[in-house]
Amino acid sequence: MIRSRSAAVRLAGVGALVLALGPGLAGCSTGAQRSWPAASTPLSERVSKERVSTERVRAERVRVVNASKPTRCAEEDNVYVKLLAPGITAFRISAEHPPYIALVREDSTAPDFTDCDMSNDPAFAFQARQVTLYEDASIRLVGHTFPSFWRPEVVGFRVGAVNEPGLHLVQLIRRGPKHDVEILVVYPSDGYWRAKPLPPSTLDDTAYGSSFLFGPIEEDGRPFVAIREISFEPETLTFRLVFRNGTRGTLTVSEVTRARLGLSLSVDTPVRADQPFAALRSMYVNPVQADVAVAAWPGRRPGQVTSAPVMDFGTVKASSVRFGRSLPSWHNLSAPDMVFDGFSAVARY
């Protein structure tokens, strides 16, 4: 199943940028306009050498297990990083712009199917449709059923008294004074989510890149989360999930700015200690053809950051982990870094 929103993006001064960045990651300021909420903290003030925060609230450490496999196809999710720990019931995810976003000038969304063979992917037929689930002055929620999908499950999706079963994609769209901007999507039939912050003032929009899963993650050819039903609460921007095993989860959009999209996630019952409670799914072919290329996490000493190429590390224990890029990528160049942190045994119900 292809979820790509690829980006072939033109940069201002890209040669100088590559030389300046070297093997590390640098910061930038995204700016703000009165029409959108300003970032609470400038992006440049939140960036360490590898753009992983060591200043967030102290939290439980979890096992970060790398199950990625090499690929030559830029539309295959070959990056699979699992998060495991006993008793975790709440955590945070944030999507934050890559360090070079201020130099991105033009974005396009053409996927790259070079070296891709998807002829053996499973496919189940459906009747295509689109439905507006909710809209007000601030947001729109739009659902889609695709002509085919790799999972056969029909998941209920509720907003108030309205139930629309069988949606494969639900888009949360932030309304703006000039145009609307999509900030979050969920694929109910396999439990994948994608997130991105509001675009910088220099761009109308940015691309999605990595996906994430949360809840009781299973595998059937590829990772997925079996969901029975999702309901959405517009007043709090909260998605409430009932998983197939009867446990429940919530995902709340807690911050929407030009710096980041912040998400608070929780489950009412911890998953098994040997089962991932969250995971990153992404793509890496090479450092400049990747949606994620570097993983970084706090070191043992205060302020220390440890990093590794995303395909090279094995298993680490960390209280937070950032997945991003140290060099500009011509695939989904404007797509965000993803940060997982705030792991806690206290449920937020």
C-alpha positions as CSV (number, residue, x, y, z in Angstrom):
1,M,0.0,0.0,0.0
2,I,1.6,3.3,-1.1
3,R,1.2,6.3,1.2
4,S,3.7,8.5,-0.5
5,R,3.6,12.2,-0.8
6,S,7.0,12.6,-2.3
7,A,8.7,15.9,-2.7
8,A,11.2,17.0,-5.3
9,V,12.1,20.3,-3.7
10,R,14.2,23.2,-4.8
11,L,16.6,24.6,-2.2
12,A,18.2,28.0,-1.9
13,G,21.9,27.4,-1.6
14,V,21.8,23.7,-1.3
15,G,25.5,23.2,-2.0
16,A,26.5,25.5,0.8
17,L,23.9,23.8,3.1
18,V,25.4,20.4,2.6
19,L,28.9,21.6,3.4
20,A,27.6,23.5,6.4
21,L,25.7,20.6,7.9
22,G,28.3,17.9,7.4
23,P,27.4,14.7,9.4
24,G,25.4,16.6,12.0
25,L,22.0,18.4,11.9
26,A,21.7,22.1,12.2
27,G,18.8,24.4,13.3
28,C,16.8,27.0,11.6
29,S,14.0,29.4,12.4
30,T,10.7,28.9,10.6
31,G,9.1,32.3,11.3
32,A,5.5,32.9,12.0
33,Q,2.6,35.0,10.7
34,R,-0.3,36.5,12.7
35,S,-2.7,34.3,10.9
36,W,-1.2,31.1,12.3
37,P,-0.3,30.4,16.0
38,A,3.4,31.2,16.5
39,A,5.8,28.5,17.8
40,S,6.1,28.6,21.5
41,T,9.9,28.3,21.2
42,P,12.0,29.2,18.1
43,L,13.1,26.0,16.4
44,S,16.7,27.0,16.5
45,E,16.6,27.1,20.3
46,R,15.4,23.5,20.5
47,V,18.2,22.0,18.4
48,S,21.2,20.1,19.6
49,K,23.9,18.6,17.4
50,E,21.6,15.8,16.3
51,R,18.3,17.7,16.9
52,V,17.3,15.3,19.7
53,S,15.9,17.0,22.9
54,T,17.6,16.2,26.2
55,E,15.6,18.9,28.0
56,R,12.1,17.3,27.9
57,V,10.4,15.9,31.0
58,R,12.2,13.0,32.5
59,A,10.4,9.8,31.5
60,E,10.7,6.0,31.5
61,R,13.3,4.5,29.2
62,V,12.1,2.1,26.6
63,R,13.8,-0.4,24.3
64,V,14.2,1.0,20.7
65,V,14.6,-2.1,18.5
66,N,15.7,-1.7,14.9
67,A,14.0,-4.2,12.5
68,S,14.7,-2.3,9.3
69,K,15.7,-4.0,6.0
70,P,17.5,-2.6,3.0
71,T,15.6,-1.7,-0.2
72,R,16.1,0.1,-3.5
73,C,12.5,1.2,-3.8
74,A,11.8,4.7,-2.5
75,E,8.1,3.9,-2.0
76,E,8.6,0.9,0.3
77,D,8.5,1.2,4.1
78,N,11.7,-0.7,4.8
79,V,12.5,1.2,8.0
80,Y,10.8,-0.5,11.0
81,V,11.8,0.7,14.5
82,K,9.9,-0.9,17.4
83,L,9.4,0.6,20.9
84,L,8.9,-1.9,23.7
85,A,8.7,-1.6,27.5
86,P,6.5,-3.1,30.2
87,G,3.7,-1.0,31.6
88,I,3.8,2.0,29.3
89,T,0.4,3.6,29.0
90,A,1.2,7.1,27.8
91,F,3.8,8.9,25.6
92,R,4.2,11.8,23.2
93,I,5.0,12.1,19.5
94,S,5.9,15.3,17.7
95,A,6.5,16.1,14.1
96,E,9.0,18.9,13.6
97,H,10.4,20.4,10.5
98,P,13.8,19.2,9.2
99,P,16.8,21.5,9.9
100,Y,17.0,22.8,6.3
101,I,13.3,23.8,6.0
102,A,14.1,27.6,5.8
103,L,16.0,26.9,2.5
104,V,13.2,24.9,0.8
105,R,11.6,27.1,-1.9
106,E,9.5,24.8,-4.1
107,D,7.7,21.5,-3.2
108,S,6.2,18.9,-5.4
109,T,4.6,15.5,-4.6
110,A,5.6,13.1,-7.4
111,P,6.3,9.6,-6.0
112,D,9.4,7.7,-7.2
113,F,8.6,4.1,-8.3
114,T,12.1,3.4,-9.7
115,D,13.2,-0.1,-8.7
116,C,9.7,-0.8,-7.2
117,D,7.7,-4.0,-7.8
118,M,4.4,-4.0,-6.0
119,S,2.7,-6.6,-8.2
120,N,2.5,-9.2,-5.3
121,D,1.0,-6.8,-2.7
122,P,-2.3,-8.1,-1.3
123,A,-5.4,-6.1,-2.6
124,F,-9.0,-6.2,-1.6
125,A,-11.7,-4.5,-3.6
126,F,-13.9,-1.7,-2.2
127,Q,-16.3,0.9,-3.6
128,A,-14.5,4.2,-3.7
129,R,-16.0,7.2,-2.0
130,Q,-15.3,10.4,-0.2
131,V,-17.2,11.9,2.8
132,T,-16.9,15.0,4.9
133,L,-17.2,13.7,8.5
134,Y,-17.0,17.1,10.2
135,E,-16.3,20.8,9.6
136,D,-16.3,24.0,11.4
137,A,-14.4,27.3,11.2
138,S,-11.2,25.7,12.5
139,I,-11.0,22.2,11.1
140,R,-12.3,19.8,8.5
141,L,-12.3,16.0,8.8
142,V,-12.6,14.1,5.5
143,G,-12.8,10.3,4.9
144,H,-11.9,8.2,1.9
145,T,-12.5,4.7,0.8
146,F,-10.0,3.5,-1.8
147,P,-10.9,1.1,-4.7
148,S,-8.5,-1.4,-3.1
149,F,-6.5,-1.8,0.1
150,W,-4.1,-4.4,1.5
151,R,-6.3,-5.2,4.5
152,P,-9.9,-6.5,4.3
153,E,-11.0,-5.1,7.6
154,V,-13.9,-2.6,7.8
155,V,-13.4,-0.3,10.7
156,G,-16.2,1.9,12.1
157,F,-15.5,5.7,12.3
158,R,-17.7,7.9,14.4
159,V,-18.2,11.6,14.8
160,G,-21.0,12.3,17.2
161,A,-24.0,10.2,16.1
162,V,-22.6,9.6,12.6
163,N,-20.9,6.3,11.8
164,E,-19.0,5.8,8.5
165,P,-17.6,2.3,8.3
166,G,-15.0,1.2,5.8
167,L,-12.8,4.3,5.5
168,H,-9.2,3.7,4.5
169,L,-8.0,7.3,5.0
170,V,-9.2,10.0,7.3
171,Q,-7.6,13.5,7.0
172,L,-7.6,16.1,9.7
173,I,-7.3,19.5,8.0
174,R,-6.6,22.8,9.7
175,R,-8.5,25.7,8.1
176,G,-6.6,28.9,7.4
177,P,-7.2,32.4,6.1
178,K,-5.7,31.7,2.7
179,H,-6.0,27.9,2.3
180,D,-6.5,24.8,4.4
181,V,-3.5,22.6,5.5
182,E,-3.7,18.9,6.2
183,I,-1.9,18.1,9.5
184,L,-2.7,14.5,10.4
185,V,-4.0,11.4,8.7
186,V,-5.0,7.9,9.9
187,Y,-5.5,4.7,8.0
188,P,-8.1,2.9,10.1
189,S,-7.8,-0.5,8.4
190,D,-4.1,-0.9,9.3
191,G,-3.5,1.6,12.1
192,Y,-0.9,3.8,10.4
193,W,-0.7,7.6,11.2
194,R,1.2,10.4,9.6
195,A,1.7,13.9,11.0
196,K,3.2,17.2,10.0
197,P,3.4,20.7,11.5
198,L,2.0,23.8,9.9
199,P,4.2,24.9,7.0
200,P,6.8,27.7,7.4
201,S,5.9,31.1,6.1
202,T,8.0,30.4,3.0
203,L,5.8,27.4,1.8
204,D,2.1,26.8,1.3
205,D,2.5,23.2,2.5
206,T,5.0,20.5,3.3
207,A,5.1,16.8,2.6
208,Y,4.4,13.8,4.8
209,G,7.3,11.3,5.3
210,S,7.4,8.7,8.1
211,S,4.4,6.9,9.5
212,F,3.9,5.7,13.1
213,L,1.7,3.0,14.8
214,F,0.6,2.8,18.3
215,G,-1.4,0.2,20.3
216,P,-1.0,-3.6,20.2
217,I,1.2,-3.9,17.0
218,E,1.0,-7.2,15.1
219,E,2.6,-8.5,11.9
220,D,1.0,-10.0,8.8
221,G,3.5,-9.5,6.0
222,R,4.1,-6.1,7.5
223,P,3.3,-4.4,10.8
224,F,-0.3,-3.2,11.5
225,V,-2.6,-2.4,14.4
226,A,-6.1,-4.1,14.3
227,I,-8.7,-1.5,15.2
228,R,-12.4,-2.1,15.7
229,E,-13.6,1.4,15.9
230,I,-12.4,5.1,16.0
231,S,-14.4,8.0,17.2
232,F,-13.3,11.7,16.9
233,E,-14.1,14.5,19.3
234,P,-13.8,17.9,17.5
235,E,-13.8,20.0,20.6
236,T,-10.6,18.4,22.0
237,L,-9.1,17.1,18.7
238,T,-9.1,13.6,20.2
239,F,-9.3,10.3,18.4
240,R,-10.6,7.5,20.6
241,L,-9.8,3.9,19.5
242,V,-11.2,0.5,20.3
243,F,-8.6,-2.1,19.3
244,R,-9.6,-5.5,18.1
245,N,-8.5,-7.1,21.4
246,G,-10.9,-4.9,23.3
247,T,-8.4,-2.5,24.8
248,R,-8.7,1.2,24.1
249,G,-6.4,4.1,23.1
250,T,-6.5,7.8,22.6
251,L,-4.6,10.2,20.4
252,T,-5.0,13.9,21.1
253,V,-3.6,16.8,19.0
254,S,-2.0,18.9,21.7
255,E,-0.1,21.5,19.7
256,V,-0.4,22.9,16.2
257,T,2.2,25.4,15.3
258,R,4.8,26.2,12.6
259,A,7.4,24.5,14.7
260,R,5.7,21.2,15.5
261,L,2.6,19.1,15.6
262,G,2.4,17.6,19.1
263,L,0.4,14.5,19.9
264,S,-0.4,12.9,23.3
265,L,-1.1,9.2,23.1
266,S,-2.3,6.7,25.7
267,V,-3.7,3.2,26.1
268,D,-5.9,1.9,28.9
269,T,-4.1,-1.4,29.2
270,P,-0.3,-1.8,28.5
271,V,0.6,-4.2,25.7
272,R,2.6,-7.3,26.4
273,A,6.3,-6.6,27.3
274,D,7.4,-8.5,24.2
275,Q,5.0,-6.6,21.9
276,P,5.7,-3.1,20.5
277,F,3.4,-0.4,21.9
278,A,4.6,2.0,19.2
279,A,6.7,1.9,16.0
280,L,8.2,4.1,13.3
281,R,7.7,3.1,9.7
282,S,9.7,4.9,7.0
283,M,11.9,4.6,3.9
284,Y,15.7,4.7,3.4
285,V,17.5,3.9,0.2
286,N,20.6,6.1,0.8
287,P,21.3,9.3,2.8
288,V,19.9,11.6,0.1
289,Q,17.0,9.3,-0.9
290,A,15.3,8.8,2.4
291,D,12.4,9.9,4.6
292,V,14.6,9.2,7.6
293,A,18.4,8.7,7.7
294,V,19.5,9.3,11.3
295,A,18.3,8.2,14.8
296,A,19.4,10.1,17.8
297,W,18.8,9.7,21.6
298,P,20.2,11.1,24.9
299,G,23.5,9.8,26.0
300,R,24.5,8.6,29.4
301,R,25.9,12.0,30.5
302,P,23.6,15.1,30.8
303,G,23.5,17.0,27.5
304,Q,25.1,14.2,25.6
305,V,23.5,13.0,22.4
306,T,24.2,9.7,20.7
307,S,23.3,9.2,17.0
308,A,23.6,6.5,14.4
309,P,22.6,5.9,10.8
310,V,19.0,4.6,10.9
311,M,20.0,1.3,9.2
312,D,23.0,0.7,11.4
313,F,22.0,0.7,15.1
314,G,20.5,-2.4,16.7
315,T,18.8,-2.0,20.1
316,V,19.2,0.9,22.5
317,K,17.4,2.0,25.7
318,A,16.3,5.6,25.7
319,S,13.9,8.1,27.3
320,S,13.4,9.8,23.9
321,V,14.4,9.2,20.3
322,R,14.4,11.4,17.2
323,F,14.3,10.2,13.7
324,G,15.4,12.7,11.0
325,R,17.9,13.5,8.3
326,S,21.4,15.0,8.4
327,L,21.5,15.8,4.7
328,P,18.8,17.1,2.3
329,S,16.9,14.3,0.7
330,W,15.3,14.6,-2.7
331,H,12.5,12.3,-1.6
332,N,9.9,14.1,0.6
333,L,12.5,16.8,1.3
334,S,10.2,18.9,3.4
335,A,8.9,16.0,5.5
336,P,9.3,16.3,9.3
337,D,11.6,14.7,11.8
338,M,9.7,12.5,14.3
339,V,10.3,12.6,18.0
340,F,9.0,9.9,20.5
341,D,9.3,10.8,24.2
342,G,7.4,11.3,27.5
343,F,7.0,7.6,28.1
344,S,4.9,7.1,31.2
345,A,3.0,4.4,33.1
346,V,0.3,6.9,34.0
347,A,-2.7,6.8,31.6
348,R,-4.3,10.0,30.5
349,Y,-8.0,9.0,30.5
